[in-house]
Structure formats: structure tokens, C-alpha cells
Amino acid sequence: MPSASKQKRMAEKAAKAAAKGDTPSSSMTPATSTNGHSTPMTNMSANASEEALADAQAEMKKLNLATDRSAAGVLVSDPQSRDIKIDQYTLSFHGRLLIEGAEIALNYGQRYGLLGENGSGKSTFLQSIAERDVEIPDHIDIYLVSGAAEPSDVNALDYIVASAKEKVARLEKLAEDMSLADDVDEVALEQIYEELEEMDPSTFEAKAGAILSGLGFSQVMMAKPTKDMSGGWRMRVALARALFVKPHLLLLDEPTSHLDLGAVVWLEAYLATYNHILILTSHSADFMDNVCTNIMDLTVKKKMVYYGGNYTTYVRTKSENEVNQMKAYAKQQEEIQHIKKFIASAGTYANLVKQAKSKQKIIDKMEAAGLIEKVEQPRLLRFNFEDVKKLPPPIIAFSDVAFSYSGEKKDYLYRDLNFGIDMDSRIAIVGDNGTGKSTLLNLITGALVPVEGTVSRHNSLKLAKYSQHSADQLPYDVSPVDHLASLYHEKFPTADMQFWRQQIGRFGVTGAHQTNPINQLSDGLRNRVVFAILAMEHPHVLLLDEPTNHLDMASIDSLAAAIKEFEGGVVIVSHDFRLISQVADDLWEVKDKTVTNLTKEDITIVDYKKSLAKRSQAQIEKARLISKNATKGVV
């Protein structure tokens, strides 16, 4: 296997080749808006191009993490314990301190939601734990899902079953070795046997099929080699494998990023019963509310603070704690100032000097015990898309539109589409994967042309599109401000560095993040760079395909506020119920080769989720029955 440095060079070469279009499936051709001007980062010529580049960039980022990360800490839990406790955990990335002297306390059977600002180090922390930068006992198997399953000739079902067989073989070997030891740890041995019983090889195919089905796979897709799948579907394969193997410690970094709403609801229900140790990052408060039993908050002080309960409980508890802390802080400061005032007025009078010294000792004792700290609030974010000149409606009109990639009627993905979009539109598009949501956005932009019917656009219309792969198309070796300046130098020839800093800063990319290479930014910060680029386009309509992926909660709220204040039109494809509920006036469902406005049928996003939850619960119950029957040998 090549060394890490060689792998990194290979990944960098692949990324550059993909960016230049040196491979059949890669292209960086900028899209053209309907007024004929080039609009960088708003579209790609083919989905395959986006995914080829995304895969290469993701591999390079993973290797950067491995080669530029350092961590230290001391394992203090019993080596045979199911719990994991690490003291004095410290983590750095590219020389920047992310976590300092923190306690990592993970109890078996608990599900932890990991919170922190974009760029605080959440993904780096998960990678560090997965790579065992700090000693973690060998009997604890760890799975991190942060990238797609590798392309191969193996189909999804066999890929997952093979991983499960590997775990069974490892557990059997571990049990055998422990049995032959002079001092047998009966408790640990019993735990291994419990895991082996839970795995149950006789149910492998049935369980794997049920998990893949829950994540949106049809029987045909399950039989497909992973090399014939898109990056998004291979991400699902990686997730399905981790769920099926059910490791002692499961680490999920934004597990919903490549899922549709139906799969998100299914995953939510599935993880709610995960009974080992789970740590996940998520931009969805709704998801964490239904999955998490605890919250780990990576604070601006570089510490890890723990809260019992789900996300809503965390918000309430943290708010109450901060109010109480500020009251105690104000009271202590008032007392200190009162004492200092007395000391300053004591002068040289012997009796007062003696009292002053006594009072000073009170302050000294307070300081020695540790003064109450003032609550440090995170930076307030305020995203902003500039207002544009109004265009008369409809600025986009679909008339009897039909579409298929082959051009054949029998393959129609859409037919008889009739609708309009104007600058007052606030539309959320939902539907299962494969029904054509992203295709619909490409028909709107003109990247795809209807087989029948027409798509009319206003002559002055300017569109800007955010796709799931937009952040992966950024050049990794330049800084955000330099990249922005290179894109828009001709448009703003006299702009100075401060101007470019302001443009990138209004989307929360501040300080050293503005001038560090993009490959040193977190996924969330890179997404913010893309939003800054979109804002520079001054579009009449924003098309946002999964815009909340990797954003923290504050960023999503800022994005929602920016969308509501924006005077142009907005069309969103999203699996984030919270964002949809905040910004969408119309809910469009893509299903059965057409688009239905559910809002006209008085169906809200809450109603839609309830229907998906009901479907997901039925799928999970069916999977349990299949597994139960397989165990009994029932066909």
C-alpha cells in the first residue's frame, strides 16, 4: 500500500486532473446563465463531472486530515470496559489548537450529538478517534462514515455481507485467544459472545437487504456493482455497511447529507434504537431530537461540555445555565469591585490598612479557587444576498414539458409539467431519490432541454445554483479571498483586499480562515465560501440543492433569515425539515413523473414528515419480521 505522503500526491494529481477535465467524467466548465454571461460555481455540465471531482477532492481532504492532525490524551477507563473515557484530550489541525485538555466520556448504550461552530474541529475529532490517535482498546471496533464506499465489481448487498463476515471472524478469533489466556476475563468473553449472537450470520442477507431498502435501494440497485453507482449512492452503501456491522463505536459525520427526506426519516427511526455507542454530527435539530440521548458541545473555549437529553433539552439547559452563570458572574464582579473600592480608600490609617489586607485575602482566595467566567457568546452570523431589480412574472414558465435522458417516451422521467416561478416564489421540492429533483433544477437552469414542451425564461433573468458538489469544486490550494478576487477581478477591477474580505466575511468566513488555503477549511466553511460566490452573482432566482449540508445550526438560521429577506425567488431541494418550515411558502412533491403542489392540498411539511415516519416504521417492522423468520429458518 502506498505511503500516506504518496497517496496524498496521487489524490492531488487526480483532483487537478479532474478540475482540468483530463478524465472522461470530469469538467470544470462554468455554467452560462440565461442572459449569456458566465456564472462560476452555479452549474456543472454533467453530474458525473461533479462527482468525479468531488471524489478526488474528498480523498485529498481525507489525506490532509491524516497528515496534518495531531492528538494526545490518556485512556483512564478500564481496558475491558464497554465505556470509553479519555482525560486531557488535546487536538490540533495544521498547527491550530482545536481542543485542549478536554474529557472524552462515552458510555455504552448512549447516543451523542456532537455540536460546535463550523471550523471548530468536529470532523477532525471524529477522524482522530477513528484513527485511534489516542489509545483505545482493541476489543472496541470503530466505524467512521465520512466518505463513500470504494468503486468495485462487488454489489451493495455482497459488499455489506462481506464486512459483517469479517467482523464475525475477528470476534471469533478474539474469543478464542481470550479463552486460551491464563487469566480469562469472563465478563469480556461473555460480551463477545453476546455480540456474536447479535450478529447471527444466518440473517445476514435479510438484514442487509432491509437496511438497503430503508436507505432507498431497489432490488435492482442492490445488485449493481458499486463502480456503477454515483458518489451519493456509494455514500449510502458505506452508511448501510456501518449500520449492519453495528460497531461498538459508530461515528457518523453528517449522515443525512446524501439522503432524501424518506431515507432521513427511516435513518432517524433506525438510529433511535442503536444500543452501542453512537456519536454523530448533524445540521438537523429535528434529527438530533429524535436520535440523541446526550449532547457533546465543543465550545469556543476548546472544551467538551456534556448535556443529558436531546437537542431541544440542550438548548433549554444551556440557556438556563448561561443565565445563572451571568447572574453569578455579575454578583461576584460587584463584590470584587466593592472590595477594591474599600482597599483603595483605606489610605494609611493603621486600622483600615489591616482591614484592607484582610479584604485582599478574600479576592486572592476567589482567584485561587477560579473566578466565575463571563459567558462568551459565539459570533452572530448574518448572511446576506443583495437585492436585485424586480422582473415581471412569470420569469420562468414550464408549458407541457416532458423529459427523458434517452429522449424516448417510454423512459420519461417527467411529462406534462405546467408551472411558473417568479421573484416572489419560495418553493421547497421534496420526493424520493431518483424521482428527478436535481433533474428538475437542471431543466429550470437550461442545463437540460425538454424532449417535449417549452421552458420560457425572461431575457434578463440571472440564476445562481448551489449544488451538493459546489464546495468540492473550489480550488484547494488558494485562499477564499484570493479565489473570490480571481473570479470577479474584471467586475471589480479597483477592489482592494478589504473589499474581498468583506464579501467573504458576510457569510461568516472570518479571520485566518479568509487567508488560509481552502483545503484547511471545514466542509461547513467551504460551503459558506460558495454562498459568498453566489451572492456576488446578484441573481434573480436562487436554486439551492441541499444547501444545509455541513452547516452548523447558527449558519442554517442565518441562511433561513437571508432567504426570507432576499427579494428574488428561491427554489430549494432539501431534507432539512427545519429550514423548509422556516422559508417555504409552497411544498412541491416530485412523484409519478410529475410535480404536485402539496400546499394547494393543505399538506404542510409537518404532515409530509408524519406520512414518511409512518412508512419508515412499517419498513423497520417488516425488516424485524424478516430477520426473525430468517433466524427461525422460515422462508
C-alpha positions, -999 to 999 in steps of 0.1 A, spaced: 0 0 0 14 35 -9 26 57 20 4 85 32 25 111 15 24 92 -18 -13 87 -15 -17 124 -9 3 133 -40 -18 108 -60 -50 124 -47 -38 159 -55 -29 148 -90 -63 132 -95 -80 163 -82 -61 186 -106 -68 163 -135 -105 163 -127 -105 200 -124 -88 204 -158 -111 179 -175 -84 153 -181 -106 124 -174 -138 115 -193 -160 122 -164 -146 154 -151 -152 190 -161 -150 225 -146 -169 242 -173 -187 272 -158 -224 273 -164 -240 300 -185 -270 319 -171 -299 328 -193 -286 362 -201 -255 347 -217 -229 356 -190 -206 331 -174 -216 323 -138 -189 304 -120 -199 278 -95 -236 279 -105 -238 247 -126 -219 218 -140 -221 203 -175 -228 168 -161 -235 152 -128 -207 127 -134 -183 156 -137 -193 169 -103 -189 135 -87 -156 127 -102 -141 160 -89 -159 156 -56 -144 121 -51 -109 133 -59 -112 163 -36 -127 143 -8 -98 118 -10 -73 146 -9 -90 162 21 -90 129 40 -53 125 34 -47 161 45 -66 153 77 -44 123 83 -11 140 77 -17 174 94 -36 163 125 -21 156 159 -38 145 191 -29 134 227 -47 121 257 -48 94 284 -72 64 284 -84 62 320 -113 37 316 -108 0 324 -93 -16 293 -120 -42 293 -149 -17 299 -175 -11 273 -173 26 282 -145 49 269 -130 77 290 -100 98 279 -85 125 301 -66 156 289 -75 151 253 -59 177 230 -63 180 193 -46 202 167 -50 206 129 -25 224 107 -9 237 139 -42 253 151 -54 242 185 -90 228 183 -95 210 216 -74 215 248 -73 193 279 -109 180 274 -125 150 289 -139 125 265 -166 103 283 -186 79 262 -209 55 279 -221 23 263 -257 25 251 -257 63 247 -261 83 215 -242 116 214 -249 146 192 -216 165 186 -221 203 183 -198 231 175 -193 260 152 -182 254 116 -144 251 117 -143 242 154 -130 207 147 -159 183 148 -149 163 117 -113 163 127 -122 150 162 -142 121 147 -113 113 124 -89 113 153 -110 89 173 -115 66 143 -77 65 136 -70 58 173 -47 88 177 -52 82 214 -51 46 226 -85 28 226 -87 -9 235 -86 -33 205 -119 -50 215 -137 -18 207 -143 -18 170 -148 17 155 -165 27 122 -165 62 109 -188 70 80 -175 101 63 -169 90 27 -183 68 0 -177 31 -4 -150 24 -29 -160 16 -65 -156 -21 -73 -172 -50 -91 -189 -61 -58 -226 -52 -55 -240 -34 -25 -255 -65 -8 -224 -86 -11 -202 -57 0 -221 -53 33 -223 -90 40 -185 -94 34 -179 -67 60 -201 -85 85 -183 -118 79 -150 -101 86 -164 -88 120 -176 -123 129 -142 -138 121 -125 -111 142 -148 -117 171 -144 -155 169 -106 -151 169 -107 -127 198 -129 -151 218 -106 -180 210 -75 -160 221 -92 -149 253 -103 -185 261 -67 -197 259 -53 -170 282 -41 -180 316 -63 -153 333 -96 -155 314 -118 -123 317 -152 -140 319 -171 -107 316 -153 -96 285 -156 -130 269 -194 -130 276 -197 -96 259 -180 -110 228 -204 -140 227 -233 -116 231 -221 -96 200 -217 -128 180 -252 -139 189 -265 -104 179 -247 -106 145 -263 -140 136 -248 -149 102 -280 -168 92 -298 -134 89 -271 -115 71 -287 -112 36 -321 -105 50 -309 -78 74 -286 -62 48 -314 -61 23 -338 -45 48 -312 -17 56 -305 -10 20 -342 -9 13 -347 16 41 -320 38 26 -338 38 -8 -323 9 -27 -345 -11 -50 -337 -48 -57 -321 -37 -90 -298 -12 -72 -288 -37 -46 -274 -60 -73 -255 -32 -90 -217 -31 -87 -206 -2 -66 -184 11 -95 -217 17 -115 -231 39 -87 -229 76 -82 -210 90 -52 -242 97 -34 -254 61 -37 -219 48 -26 -222 70 4 -254 52 13 -236 18 8 -210 30 33 -237 40 57 -256 7 53 -224 -13 60 -218 6 92 -254 2 104 -253 -35 96 -219 -43 112 -231 -23 142 -197 -15 157 -191 -8 194 -184 28 185 -202 42 155 -191 77 142 -214 94 117 -203 127 102 -234 144 87 -251 110 78 -281 126 62 -262 147 37 -268 124 7 -303 112 17 -338 122 6 -365 130 32 -378 95 33 -344 79 39 -337 106 66 -368 97 85 -360 60 82 -324 65 95 -338 86 123 -361 58 134 -333 32 130 -307 51 150 -331 58 178 -327 22 189 -289 20 185 -277 3 217 -239 5 215 -221 40 214 -230 65 187 -215 99 180 -230 120 152 -227 154 137 -258 168 121 -272 201 109 -307 189 117 -321 198 151 -351 176 143 -329 146 136 -309 150 168 -340 155 188 -353 120 178 -319 102 180 -297 116 207 -297 108 244 -268 132 251 -251 163 236 -214 170 234 -208 207 229 -173 217 215 -172 252 229 -153 283 218 -131 277 249 -119 244 231 -135 223 258 -161 195 256 -192 201 277 -218 173 281 -256 177 284 -281 150 291 -311 148 267 -317 157 231 -310 189 212 -341 208 224 -332 199 260 -296 210 254 -308 244 241 -330 250 271 -305 237 297 -276 257 282 -297 288 281 -307 284 318 -271 276 328 -258 307 310 -284 330 326 -275 316 360 -237 319 353 -241 355 342 -260 364 374 -233 347 395 -206 365 374 -222 399 379 -227 393 416 -190 382 421 -177 411 400 -198 435 420 -184 421 452 -148 423 439 -153 460 428 -168 468 462 -138 453 480 -113 470 457 -130 503 463 -127 498 500 -89 489 497 -83 520 475 -99 542 501 -81 527 531 -52 551 528 -25 549 556 -48 545 586 -34 515 605 -68 500 614 -81 504 578 -49 491 563 -53 459 583 -89 456 571 -77 462 536 -52 434 537 -79 411 551 -102 421 522 -74 415 497 -71 379 510 -108 374 501 -100 384 465 -69 362 465 -90 332 476 -116 339 449 -88 339 423 -72 308 436 -105 289 435 -111 302 400 -132 332 392 -166 328 376 -162 333 339 -183 356 317 -203 337 292 -186 340 258 -212 341 231 -203 328 196 -201 353 168 -235 364 155 -239 354 118 -258 374 93 -258 360 58 -269 384 31 -280 381 -6 -282 416 -21 -315 428 -35 -319 429 -73 -342 446 -97 -377 431 -100 -387 413 -132 -424 409 -141 -438 374 -136 -436 347 -147 -399 348 -151 -398 311 -157 -427 292 -173 -430 254 -180 -455 246 -207 -464 209 -213 -428 199 -206 -417 162 -209 -382 149 -203 -362 117 -205 -324 113 -207 -327 89 -236 -352 110 -255 -376 81 -256 -412 84 -244 -410 51 -226 -382 65 -205 -400 97 -195 -388 110 -161 -413 139 -164 -444 146 -185 -470 173 -187 -452 198 -164 -470 231 -163 -460 257 -137 -444 291 -133 -417 306 -110 -414 343 -102 -394 365 -78 -419 360 -50 -416 322 -52 -404 303 -21 -406 267 -32 -393 236 -14 -391 205 -36 -393 171 -19 -395 135 -31 -377 102 -30 -342 98 -45 -343 90 -82 -376 108 -89 -358 137 -106 -354 166 -81 -320 176 -93 -331 170 -129 -359 195 -124 -334 221 -112 -313 215 -144 -344 219 -165 -350 252 -148 -314 265 -155 -314 252 -191 -286 227 -184 -311 201 -197 -335 207 -226 -371 192 -226 -380 164 -250 -414 180 -254 -429 213 -245 -411 246 -237 -393 263 -208 -396 301 -212 -373 324 -193 -372 362 -190 -345 377 -213 -328 394 -183 -331 365 -159 -300 356 -139 -299 323 -120 -274 311 -94 -273 274 -84 -258 258 -53 -253 220 -58 -242 193 -33 -208 193 -50 -203 230 -53 -179 232 -23 -158 203 -37 -152 223 -69 -133 250 -50 -96 251 -57 -79 237 -26 -46 254 -28 -57 290 -27 -74 311 0 -111 322 -1 -103 359 -6 -78 351 -34 -103 328 -51 -131 354 -49 -108 381 -62 -97 360 -92 -133 352 -101 -145 388 -100 -114 409 -107 -128 421 -141 -162 430 -125 -144 449 -96 -110 460 -110 -102 485 -83 -113 465 -53 -88 461 -26 -82 432 -1 -105 448 24 -134 447 -1 -129 409 -7 -126 403 30 -160 420 35 -176 399 7 -164 366 22 -169 379 58 -206 385 54 -211 347 52 -192 340 84 -157 332 69 -136 354 91 -100 359 105 -74 334 94 -100 313 76 -101 341 49 -64 338 40 -57 301 48 -58 276 19 -93 263 12 -81 227 20 -76 238 56 -113 248 59 -140 226 73 -168 214 50 -192 240 65 -168 269 60 -162 258 24 -200 258 19 -201 294 32 -174 304 6 -198 291 -21 -227 312 -7 -204 342 -9 -197 334 -46 -235 330 -53 -242 364 -37 -216 381 -60 -237 370 -89 -267 391 -79 -292 365 -91 -329 370 -96 -335 334 -85 -315 312 -62 -316 274 -68 -304 256 -37 -298 218 -39 -292 206 -3 -278 239 9 -276 230 46 -252 201 43 -223 206 68 -236 239 81 -239 244 119 -272 254 134 -264 291 136 -254 291 99 -287 274 89 -307 300 109 -287 328 92 -293 312 58 -330 310 65 -331 347 75 -312 356 44 -336 337 22 -366 354 39 -351 388 33 -340 381 -2 -362 399 -28 -356 373 -55 -371 339 -60 -359 308 -42 -363 271 -51 -349 246 -26 -343 209 -27 -337 199 10 -341 172 35 -339 197 64 -374 200 78 -365 229 99 -352 250 70 -382 241 49 -407 251 77 -389 284 81 -387 296 44 -411 277 21 -444 290 11 -451 262 -14 -442 225 -10 -438 206 -43 -436 168 -44 -419 151 -72 -436 118 -77 -451 96 -105 -434 116 -133 -450 149 -123 -448 177 -98 -477 183 -73 -481 214 -52 -490 199 -18 -496 233 -3 -527 236 -25 -539 204 -9 -533 219 26 -504 195 33 -476 210 53 -440 198 58 -451 185 92 -479 164 76 -454 152 50 -429 141 76 -456 122 95 -465 103 64 -429 94 59 -424 84 95 -454 60 92 -439 45 61 -405 41 77 -419 24 108 -436 -1 86 -403 -8 68 -385 -13 101 -412 -36 114 -411 -56 82 -373 -59 84 -375 -71 120 -401 -98 110 -378 -109 81 -349 -111 104 -369 -131 130 -382 -155 104 -346 -159 90 -334 -168 124 -361 -195 128 -354 -208 93 -388 -197 79 -387 -190 42 
